[in-house]
Amino acid sequence: MSNNMYVIAVMLTACACNFFTRVFPFLLFSKSDKLPGFIQYLGKYLPPCVMAVLVVYCIKGINFASLAGFMPMLISVVAVVLLHLWKRNNIISIAGGTVLYMILVQVVFAR
């Protein structure tokens, strides 16, 4: 198999798997009016848990040796929390914190 065919095969497989995982819940639960309790539980508690894991992953590598190592992250985390408390919008909170972090790292605390 040529290199191009291999890349195409991998891309088609990834697309099919992605499509199947998106469509499967609709096919599985389309007939019933009420979702099973376990699925409702996952829908309620899984998103906050995933967000908590992502926050821990993002801040795990903070370097406290220099001000430029932790201040941009600390300021951005506080900004995300304040934006979310103010607007209650995930997109605004995440985008605002990301933009602020990039400005702080590239301009204010540039090395």
C-alpha positions in Angstrom: 0.0 0.0 0.0 1.4 3.4 -1.0 1.9 6.1 1.6 -1.0 8.2 0.2 -3.4 5.2 0.3 -2.4 4.6 3.9 -3.1 8.2 4.9 -6.5 8.1 3.2 -7.3 4.8 4.9 -6.4 6.2 8.3 -8.5 9.4 7.6 -11.5 7.4 6.5 -11.3 5.1 9.6 -11.0 8.1 11.9 -14.0 9.8 10.2 -16.1 6.6 10.4 -15.2 6.1 14.1 -16.0 9.8 14.8 -19.3 9.6 13.0 -20.3 6.3 14.7 -19.6 7.7 18.2 -21.7 10.8 17.4 -24.7 8.9 15.9 -24.7 5.8 18.2 -26.4 7.5 21.2 -29.2 8.8 18.9 -29.7 5.4 17.4 -29.6 3.7 20.8 -32.0 6.0 22.7 -34.3 7.3 20.0 -37.0 4.8 20.7 -37.4 5.5 24.4 -39.0 8.7 25.8 -37.0 8.6 29.1 -33.2 8.0 29.3 -31.9 5.4 31.7 -30.8 6.6 35.1 -27.1 5.9 34.5 -27.1 8.0 31.3 -28.8 10.9 33.1 -26.2 10.6 35.9 -23.4 10.7 33.3 -25.0 13.7 31.6 -25.2 15.6 34.8 -21.8 14.8 36.4 -19.4 14.0 33.6 -19.0 17.5 32.0 -17.9 19.2 35.3 -15.6 16.3 36.0 -14.0 16.6 32.6 -13.6 20.3 33.1 -11.9 19.7 36.5 -9.5 17.3 35.0 -8.7 19.7 32.2 -8.0 22.5 34.7 -5.7 20.3 36.7 -3.9 19.2 33.5 -3.5 22.8 32.4 -2.1 24.1 35.7 0.0 21.1 36.6 3.2 22.5 35.0 3.3 25.9 36.7 6.8 27.1 37.4 6.9 29.0 40.7 10.6 29.8 40.3 9.9 33.1 38.5 7.1 35.6 38.3 6.7 35.1 34.6 6.3 31.3 35.3 3.1 31.5 37.3 1.5 35.0 37.1 0.1 34.7 33.6 -1.6 31.4 34.5 -2.8 32.7 37.9 -4.3 35.9 36.3 -5.9 34.0 33.5 -7.5 31.4 35.9 -8.9 34.2 38.0 -10.2 35.9 34.9 -11.9 32.8 33.6 -13.6 32.3 37.0 -14.7 36.0 37.1 -15.9 35.9 33.5 -17.9 32.7 34.1 -19.5 34.1 37.3 -20.4 37.3 35.4 -21.7 35.9 32.1 -22.3 32.2 32.8 -21.1 31.4 29.3 -18.4 28.7 28.8 -17.3 30.0 25.4 -16.8 33.6 26.7 -15.0 32.3 29.8 -12.6 30.0 28.0 -12.0 32.3 25.0 -11.4 35.3 27.3 -9.0 33.4 29.5 -7.1 32.0 26.6 -6.8 35.4 24.9 -5.7 37.1 28.2 -3.2 34.3 28.8 -1.7 34.7 25.3 -1.4 38.4 25.7 0.2 38.1 29.1 2.7 35.5 27.9 3.6 37.2 24.6 3.5 40.8 25.6 3.5 41.5 29.4 5.7 38.7 30.7 7.7 38.2 27.6 11.2 36.8 28.3 
